[in-house]
Amino acid sequence: VQLQAYGGGLVQAGGYLRLSCAASGRTLSNSAMGWFRQAPGKEHEFVSGIGWSGRTYYADSVKGRFTISRDIAKNTVYLQMNSLKPEDTAVYYCSPVSGTTPLGSWGQGTLVTVSS
């Protein structure tokens, strides 16, 4: 399984970005997928997940601001991030998940920088 996250960048506080995660070698229609982030000097943190049924769930810190979705035909998972805050600055990764637990190794992440 290869996972590649992209779509990060530099944005001002209050702005928005949409991240994408392209998966190869794994069919998303029967996989739970999640987004995680790692801020400088910190551990990986769960952000959001989408179950194989399409049920979505979020960390309290992003609830109401971030939206996870998927396009099964494109085998891609998205993370729409609105009302961004400086504390959202991190490298964002996607991963298969069991609940909020990542499975497997981290793929390529994408850097999100939110300026105040």
NULUM-603895 format. One record per atom (N, C-alpha, C, O): residue number from 1; residue in one letter; atom name; x negated, y, z. Coordinates in steps of 0.001 Angstrom, whole numbers. Atoms other than C-alpha are relative to their C-alpha. Layout:
N
[NUM; a; CA; [X; Y; Z]],
...
! end
This chain:
116
[1; v; N; [-841; -1190; 0]],
[1; v; CA; [0; 0; 0]],
[1; v; C; [-880; 1245; 0]],
[1; v; O; [-1796; 1382; 810]],
[2; q; N; [709; -1277; 32]],
[2; q; CA; [-1290; 3408; -945]],
[2; q; C; [1008; 1120; 202]],
[2; q; O; [2044; 1177; -461]],
[3; l; N; [-863; -1126; -297]],
[3; l; CA; [255; 6543; 486]],
[3; l; C; [-774; 1281; -175]],
[3; l; O; [-1888; 1419; 331]],
[4; q; N; [666; -1281; 222]],
[4; q; CA; [-604; 10034; -618]],
[4; q; C; [968; 1119; 304]],
[4; q; O; [2002; 1257; -348]],
[5; a; N; [-809; -1159; -352]],
[5; a; CA; [831; 13112; 1032]],
[5; a; C; [-553; 1219; -719]],
[5; a; O; [-1766; 1373; -864]],
[6; y; N; [437; -1237; 649]],
[6; y; CA; [739; 16426; -782]],
[6; y; C; [1089; 1050; 160]],
[6; y; O; [2209; 754; 576]],
[7; g; N; [-943; -1099; -110]],
[7; g; CA; [2415; 19805; -852]],
[7; g; C; [-326; 994; 1106]],
[7; g; O; [384; 1985; 1277]],
[8; g; N; [380; -917; -1060]],
[8; g; CA; [648; 21464; 2061]],
[8; g; C; [-554; 1302; -551]],
[8; g; O; [-715; 1469; -1759]],
[9; g; N; [549; -1280; 411]],
[9; g; CA; [-741; 24962; 2012]],
[9; g; C; [22; 990; 1141]],
[9; g; O; [261; 634; 2295]],
[10; l; N; [14; -1094; -965]],
[10; l; CA; [-986; 28287; 3776]],
[10; l; C; [1313; 775; -126]],
[10; l; O; [1693; 1185; -1223]],
[11; v; N; [-1274; -700; 18]],
[11; v; CA; [2279; 29956; 4740]],
[11; v; C; [110; 860; 1262]],
[11; v; O; [-461; 527; 2300]],
[12; q; N; [-201; -860; -1165]],
[12; q; CA; [3312; 32759; 7068]],
[12; q; C; [1071; -593; 909]],
[12; q; O; [1928; -1357; 466]],
[13; a; N; [-1014; 438; -954]],
[13; a; CA; [5333; 32088; 10188]],
[13; a; C; [1384; 409; -508]],
[13; a; O; [1580; 1518; -1004]],
[14; g; N; [-1342; -226; 513]],
[14; g; CA; [9001; 31807; 9303]],
[14; g; C; [205; -506; -1408]],
[14; g; O; [1335; -562; -1893]],
[15; g; N; [-71; 495; 1370]],
[15; g; CA; [8196; 30439; 5867]],
[15; g; C; [352; -1468; -78]],
[15; g; O; [733; -2088; 914]],
[16; y; N; [-386; 1396; 197]],
[16; y; CA; [8798; 27021; 4377]],
[16; y; C; [-961; -675; -973]],
[16; y; O; [-1633; -29; -1778]],
[17; l; N; [744; 863; 914]],
[17; l; CA; [7059; 24171; 2598]],
[17; l; C; [756; -1305; -147]],
[17; l; O; [1530; -1686; 730]],
[18; r; N; [-523; 1357; 169]],
[18; r; CA; [8117; 20838; 1191]],
[18; r; C; [-1154; -943; -281]],
[18; r; O; [-1884; -787; -1260]],
[19; l; N; [1024; 1016; 171]],
[19; l; CA; [5790; 17907; 1608]],
[19; l; C; [585; -1210; -707]],
[19; l; O; [1767; -1525; -564]],
[20; s; N; [-398; 1231; 680]],
[20; s; CA; [5935; 14804; -532]],
[20; s; C; [-971; -1110; 363]],
[20; s; O; [-2147; -860; 625]],
[21; c; N; [826; 1178; -258]],
[21; c; CA; [4634; 11309; 100]],
[21; c; C; [320; -1032; -1059]],
[21; c; O; [1415; -1594; -1091]],
[22; a; N; [-184; 982; 1066]],
[22; a; CA; [4177; 9057; -2882]],
[22; a; C; [-557; -1342; 462]],
[22; a; O; [-1700; -1433; 909]],
[23; a; N; [400; 1341; -431]],
[23; a; CA; [4031; 5352; -2103]],
[23; a; C; [-157; -915; -1198]],
[23; a; O; [716; -985; -2063]],
[24; s; N; [201; 1010; 1034]],
[24; s; CA; [2562; 2735; -4375]],
[24; s; C; [-261; -1332; 673]],
[24; s; O; [-955; -1399; 1688]],
[25; g; N; [188; 1312; -588]],
[25; g; CA; [2659; -950; -3670]],
[25; g; C; [992; -328; 1084]],
[25; g; O; [885; -1365; 1739]],
[26; r; N; [-1006; 239; -1033]],
[26; r; CA; [5636; -630; -1355]],
[26; r; C; [1311; 620; -459]],
[26; r; O; [1336; 1753; -940]],
[27; t; N; [-1294; -519; 402]],
[27; t; CA; [9318; -230; -2069]],
[27; t; C; [662; 678; 1186]],
[27; t; O; [887; 49; 2220]],
[28; l; N; [-562; -751; -1115]],
[28; l; CA; [10852; 2476; 87]],
[28; l; C; [1420; -406; 339]],
[28; l; O; [1884; -154; 1451]],
[29; s; N; [-1395; 326; -242]],
[29; s; CA; [14365; 1119; -269]],
[29; s; C; [173; -968; 1161]],
[29; s; O; [1244; -1017; 1766]],
[30; n; N; [-105; 927; -1117]],
[30; n; CA; [13615; -1544; 2330]],
[30; n; C; [-1065; 266; 1055]],
[30; n; O; [-1477; -643; 1775]],
[31; s; N; [1040; -380; -940]],
[31; s; CA; [11063; 362; 4412]],
[31; s; C; [420; 1216; 803]],
[31; s; O; [1033; 2145; 277]],
[32; a; N; [-138; -1207; -808]],
[32; a; CA; [11283; 2765; 7298]],
[32; a; C; [-1294; 790; -148]],
[32; a; O; [-2387; 231; -51]],
[33; m; N; [1167; -843; 223]],
[33; m; CA; [8950; 5689; 6695]],
[33; m; C; [37; 1181; 959]],
[33; m; O; [1104; 1617; 1390]],
[34; g; N; [68; -1122; -920]],
[34; g; CA; [7755; 8491; 8892]],
[34; g; C; [-1068; 1006; -383]],
[34; g; O; [-1990; 712; -1144]],
[35; w; N; [1009; -1043; 116]],
[35; w; CA; [5826; 11716; 8933]],
[35; w; C; [-638; 216; 1368]],
[35; w; O; [37; 201; 2398]],
[36; f; N; [767; -284; -1194]],
[36; f; CA; [3114; 12416; 11480]],
[36; f; C; [-883; 1196; -289]],
[36; f; O; [-1071; 1579; -1444]],
[37; r; N; [940; -1097; 194]],
[37; r; CA; [757; 15289; 12038]],
[37; r; C; [-1092; -64; 1050]],
[37; r; O; [-907; -602; 2142]],
[38; q; N; [1127; -53; -919]],
[38; q; CA; [-2593; 15837; 13649]],
[38; q; C; [-574; 1402; -22]],
[38; q; O; [-1151; 1842; -1016]],
[39; a; N; [571; -1327; -155]],
[39; a; CA; [-3570; 19254; 14892]],
[39; a; C; [-1459; -142; 413]],
[39; a; O; [-1844; -1183; 945]],
[40; p; N; [1417; 79; -361]],
[40; p; CA; [-7266; 20058; 15434]],
[40; p; C; [-198; -372; 1465]],
[40; p; O; [368; 260; 2357]],
[41; g; N; [306; 408; -1359]],
[41; g; CA; [-8570; 18257; 18496]],
[41; g; C; [1082; -773; 710]],
[41; g; O; [971; -1037; 1907]],
[42; k; N; [-1115; 714; -626]],
[42; k; CA; [-5321; 16399; 19113]],
[42; k; C; [236; -1348; -676]],
[42; k; O; [-287; -1637; -1753]],
[43; e; N; [-355; 1297; 549]],
[43; e; CA; [-3923; 12947; 18565]],
[43; e; C; [1100; 162; -1066]],
[43; e; O; [1731; 1212; -1184]],
[44; h; N; [-1116; 0; 941]],
[44; h; CA; [-1508; 12050; 15805]],
[44; h; C; [1321; 103; 768]],
[44; h; O; [1479; -499; 1831]],
[45; e; N; [-1285; -238; -644]],
[45; e; CA; [2026; 13147; 16676]],
[45; e; C; [1118; -354; -971]],
[45; e; O; [1083; 26; -2142]],
[46; f; N; [-1148; 328; 828]],
[46; f; CA; [5281; 11734; 15375]],
[46; f; C; [800; 1261; -298]],
[46; f; O; [999; 2094; 587]],
[47; v; N; [-783; -1158; 405]],
[47; v; CA; [7327; 14300; 13427]],
[47; v; C; [1422; -408; -374]],
[47; v; O; [2388; 147; 150]],
[48; s; N; [-1324; 370; 489]],
[48; s; CA; [10199; 12559; 11664]],
[48; s; C; [-47; -1377; -647]],
[48; s; O; [-1090; -1802; -1143]],
[49; g; N; [-74; 1299; 625]],
[49; g; CA; [11369; 9183; 10399]],
[49; g; C; [1307; -184; -743]],
[49; g; O; [2303; 483; -462]],
[50; i; N; [-1212; 365; 724]],
[50; i; CA; [13866; 7714; 7975]],
[50; i; C; [14; -1517; -97]],
[50; i; O; [-918; -2125; -624]],
[51; g; N; [-103; 1443; -8]],
[51; g; CA; [15052; 4147; 8402]],
[51; g; C; [373; -557; -1369]],
[51; g; O; [723; 186; -2286]],
[52; w; N; [-323; 620; 1285]],
[52; w; CA; [15668; 1667; 5633]],
[52; w; C; [1453; 274; -385]],
[52; w; O; [1799; 271; -1566]],
[53; s; N; [-1407; -295; 272]],
[53; s; CA; [19379; 2474; 5985]],
[53; s; C; [225; 1453; -379]],
[53; s; O; [1309; 1825; -829]],
[54; g; N; [-141; -1429; 267]],
[54; g; CA; [18715; 6176; 5521]],
[54; g; C; [215; 831; 1248]],
[54; g; O; [299; 2057; 1174]],
[55; r; N; [-156; -757; -1246]],
[55; r; CA; [19175; 7105; 9162]],
[55; r; C; [-1264; 809; 276]],
[55; r; O; [-2379; 304; 147]],
[56; t; N; [1136; -889; -252]],
[56; t; CA; [16965; 10059; 10071]],
[56; t; C; [-114; 339; 1471]],
[56; t; O; [878; 336; 2199]],
[57; y; N; [229; -380; -1391]],
[57; y; CA; [15399; 11071; 13368]],
[57; y; C; [-1233; 883; 56]],
[57; y; O; [-2109; 821; -807]],
[58; y; N; [993; -1061; -64]],
[58; y; CA; [13129; 13847; 14538]],
[58; y; C; [-577; 155; 1403]],
[58; y; O; [58; -178; 2403]],
[59; a; N; [562; -439; -1268]],
[59; a; CA; [10770; 14956; 17246]],
[59; a; C; [751; 1258; 432]],
[59; a; O; [1214; 2032; -406]],
[60; d; N; [-731; -1165; -505]],
[60; d; CA; [12368; 17575; 19484]],
[60; d; C; [-612; 1309; -506]],
[60; d; O; [97; 2294; -715]],
[61; s; N; [695; -1236; 384]],
[61; s; CA; [9751; 20121; 18400]],
[61; s; C; [365; 469; -1413]],
[61; s; O; [146; 1633; -1750]],
[62; v; N; [-320; -384; 1385]],
[62; v; CA; [10983; 20093; 14783]],
[62; v; C; [1483; -130; -314]],
[62; v; O; [1920; 225; -1409]],
[63; k; N; [-1424; 217; 235]],
[63; k; CA; [14658; 19245; 15177]],
[63; k; C; [683; 1312; -360]],
[63; k; O; [495; 2326; 312]],
[64; g; N; [-692; -1193; 450]],
[64; g; CA; [16825; 21722; 13305]],
[64; g; C; [-795; 844; -977]],
[64; g; O; [-248; 1752; -1604]],
[65; r; N; [849; -764; 917]],
[65; r; CA; [13883; 23037; 11275]],
[65; r; C; [-513; -869; -1159]],
[65; r; O; [-673; -388; -2281]],
[66; f; N; [543; 916; 1011]],
[66; f; CA; [12578; 19998; 9385]],
[66; f; C; [1079; -986; -433]],
[66; f; O; [1953; -1358; 351]],
[67; t; N; [-924; 1003; 530]],
[67; t; CA; [14504; 17596; 7169]],
[67; t; C; [-770; -1035; -807]],
[67; t; O; [-1501; -696; -1738]],
[68; i; N; [644; 1089; 743]],
[68; i; CA; [13259; 14219; 5982]],
[68; i; C; [1014; -580; -980]],
[68; i; O; [2204; -678; -683]],
[69; s; N; [-861; 629; 1003]],
[69; s; CA; [14640; 12633; 2836]],
[69; s; C; [-851; -914; -872]],
[69; s; O; [-2075; -957; -744]],
[70; r; N; [759; 886; 884]],
[70; r; CA; [13696; 10107; 196]],
[70; r; C; [693; -100; -1340]],
[70; r; O; [1904; 93; -1453]],
[71; d; N; [-508; 273; 1331]],
[71; d; CA; [14111; 9430; -3481]],
[71; d; C; [-490; -1407; -339]],
[71; d; O; [-1650; -1604; -700]],
[72; i; N; [403; 1390; 197]],
[72; i; CA; [14113; 5670; -3897]],
[72; i; C; [-476; -236; -1422]],
[72; i; O; [-1422; -994; -1639]],
[73; a; N; [385; 185; 1395]],
[73; a; CA; [13889; 5883; -7682]],
[73; a; C; [-1436; 458; -242]],
[73; a; O; [-2159; -124; -1051]],
[74; k; N; [1363; -520; 145]],
[74; k; CA; [10692; 7907; -7360]],
[74; k; C; [-947; -575; 1039]],
[74; k; O; [-2140; -273; 1043]],
[75; n; N; [813; 585; -1067]],
[75; n; CA; [9484; 5899; -4358]],
[75; n; C; [-773; 1078; 771]],
[75; n; O; [-1969; 947; 1032]],
[76; t; N; [619; -1162; -642]],
[76; t; CA; [8803; 9185; -2598]],
[76; t; C; [834; 428; 1192]],
[76; t; O; [2064; 404; 1150]],
[77; v; N; [-623; -548; -1198]],
[77; v; CA; [9574; 10553; 855]],
[77; v; C; [-385; 1477; 104]],
[77; v; O; [-1518; 1855; -196]],
[78; y; N; [219; -1441; -91]],
[78; y; CA; [9906; 14280; 1469]],
[78; y; C; [157; 486; 1432]],
[78; y; O; [814; -152; 2254]],
[79; l; N; [-207; -687; -1269]],
[79; l; CA; [9659; 16586; 4447]],
[79; l; C; [167; 1477; -312]],
[79; l; O; [-798; 2172; -630]],
[80; q; N; [-280; -1419; 166]],
[80; q; CA; [11336; 19950; 4063]],
[80; q; C; [-217; 685; 1337]],
[80; q; O; [421; 343; 2332]],
[81; m; N; [348; -692; -1237]],
[81; m; CA; [9875; 22287; 6653]],
[81; m; C; [394; 1465; -112]],
[81; m; O; [-171; 2205; -917]],
[82; n; N; [-462; -1390; -24]],
[82; n; CA; [11689; 25554; 7363]],
[82; n; C; [-364; 652; 1320]],
[82; n; O; [-717; -24; 2287]],
[83; s; N; [274; -762; -1232]],
[83; s; CA; [11140; 28276; 9943]],
[83; s; C; [-1312; -457; 631]],
[83; s; O; [-1375; -743; 1827]],
[84; l; N; [1284; 501; -491]],
[84; l; CA; [7520; 27255; 10260]],
[84; l; C; [-595; 916; 1055]],
[84; l; O; [-439; 2137; 1020]],
[85; k; N; [631; -695; -1101]],
[85; k; CA; [5601; 28228; 13361]],
[85; k; C; [-1504; -279; -32]],
[85; k; O; [-1928; -1289; -593]],
[86; p; N; [1456; 262; -47]],
[86; p; CA; [1841; 28557; 13964]],
[86; p; C; [-326; -1356; 633]],
[86; p; O; [-1305; -1993; 245]],
[87; e; N; [266; 1296; -644]],
[87; e; CA; [2041; 25464; 16192]],
[87; e; C; [324; -1198; -895]],
[87; e; O; [70; -2341; -515]],
[88; d; N; [-199; 1073; 969]],
[88; d; CA; [3120; 23447; 13148]],
[88; d; C; [-1259; -251; -825]],
[88; d; O; [-1303; -1189; -1621]],
[89; t; N; [1252; 166; 727]],
[89; t; CA; [-406; 23855; 11781]],
[89; t; C; [-634; -1343; 325]],
[89; t; O; [-890; -1653; 1489]],
[90; a; N; [537; 1350; -195]],
[90; a; CA; [-1831; 20365; 11266]],
[90; a; C; [-220; -636; -1368]],
[90; a; O; [207; -112; -2397]],
[91; v; N; [28; 858; 1178]],
[91; v; CA; [-2752; 17735; 8739]],
[91; v; C; [1180; -959; 135]],
[91; v; O; [1348; -1609; 1166]],
[92; y; N; [-1203; 827; -15]],
[92; y; CA; [426; 15871; 7859]],
[92; y; C; [-245; -1275; -802]],
[92; y; O; [-835; -1259; -1882]],
[93; y; N; [159; 1311; 612]],
[93; y; CA; [500; 12180; 7017]],
[93; y; C; [1355; -705; -62]],
[93; y; O; [2258; -408; 720]],
[94; c; N; [-1160; 870; 8]],
[94; c; CA; [3137; 9692; 6029]],
[94; c; C; [-464; -1429; 247]],
[94; c; O; [-1610; -1787; -27]],
[95; s; N; [346; 1377; -330]],
[95; s; CA; [3227; 6096; 7120]],
[95; s; C; [1257; -837; 110]],
[95; s; O; [2306; -306; 475]],
[96; p; N; [-1085; 880; -403]],
[96; p; CA; [5508; 3102; 7336]],
[96; p; C; [109; 30; 1522]],
[96; p; O; [-895; 198; 2214]],
[97; v; N; [-180; -101; -1443]],
[97; v; CA; [7000; 3072; 10821]],
[97; v; C; [907; -1090; 533]],
[97; v; O; [1704; -1692; -187]],
[98; s; N; [-964; 751; -783]],
[98; s; CA; [8714; 1007; 13432]],
[98; s; C; [431; 948; 1095]],
[98; s; O; [-295; 1136; 2071]],
[99; g; N; [-397; -1076; -908]],
[99; g; CA; [10707; 3631; 15292]],
[99; g; C; [-899; 1194; -207]],
[99; g; O; [-942; 1765; -1297]],
[100; t; N; [934; -1113; 107]],
[100; t; CA; [8152; 6319; 16020]],
[100; t; C; [-1443; -481; -24]],
[100; t; O; [-2369; 320; 106]],
[101; t; N; [1336; 585; 7]],
[101; t; CA; [5178; 3956; 15824]],
[101; t; C; [-481; -197; -1432]],
[101; t; O; [187; -861; -2223]],
[102; p; N; [516; 196; 1357]],
[102; p; CA; [3034; 4130; 12697]],
[102; p; C; [-521; -1415; -196]],
[102; p; O; [-1038; -2036; 733]],
[103; l; N; [479; 1333; 335]],
[103; l; CA; [2176; 891; 10962]],
[103; l; C; [-1090; 139; -1066]],
[103; l; O; [-927; 884; -2033]],
[104; g; N; [1058; -46; 995]],
[104; g; CA; [-1041; 380; 9075]],
[104; g; C; [-918; 1206; 178]],
[104; g; O; [-808; 1954; 1149]],
[105; s; N; [985; -1078; -85]],
[105; s; CA; [-3831; 2831; 8399]],
[105; s; C; [551; 1270; -642]],
[105; s; O; [1503; 1228; -1422]],
[106; w; N; [-428; -1285; 547]],
[106; w; CA; [-3469; 6512; 7555]],
[106; w; C; [-476; 151; -1436]],
[106; w; O; [-1608; -200; -1766]],
[107; g; N; [384; -319; 1369]],
[107; g; CA; [-3475; 7495; 3922]],
[107; g; C; [-536; 1415; -61]],
[107; g; O; [-970; 1981; 942]],
[108; q; N; [475; -1378; 169]],
[108; q; CA; [-4446; 10839; 2512]],
[108; q; C; [1032; 976; 540]],
[108; q; O; [2203; 912; 168]],
[109; g; N; [-890; -999; -562]],
[109; g; CA; [-2949; 13710; 4483]],
[109; g; C; [-41; 1292; -793]],
[109; g; O; [-803; 1438; -1748]],
[110; t; N; [-45; -1310; 627]],
[110; t; CA; [-2107; 17241; 3483]],
[110; t; C; [22; 1065; 1083]],
[110; t; O; [766; 952; 2057]],
[111; l; N; [176; -1023; -1029]],
[111; l; CA; [-3076; 20363; 5426]],
[111; l; C; [1074; 1078; -120]],
[111; l; O; [1299; 1648; -1188]],
[112; v; N; [-964; -1095; -108]],
[112; v; CA; [-393; 22790; 6528]],
[112; v; C; [-563; 1011; 984]],
[112; v; O; [-879; 669; 2124]],
[113; t; N; [498; -1069; -857]],
[113; t; CA; [-1576; 26113; 7926]],
[113; t; C; [1047; 1093; 52]],
[113; t; O; [1446; 1633; -979]],
[114; v; N; [-1014; -1025; -191]],
[114; v; CA; [932; 28556; 9380]],
[114; v; C; [-645; 1171; 715]],
[114; v; O; [-1116; 1036; 1845]],
[115; s; N; [609; -1190; -592]],
[115; s; CA; [-344; 32047; 10039]],
[115; s; C; [1045; 826; 741]],
[115; s; O; [2218; 860; 368]],
[116; s; N; [-933; -802; -815]],
[116; s; CA; [1180; 34335; 12647]],
[116; s; C; [87; 1425; -511]],
[116; s; O; [821; 2238; 50]],
! end
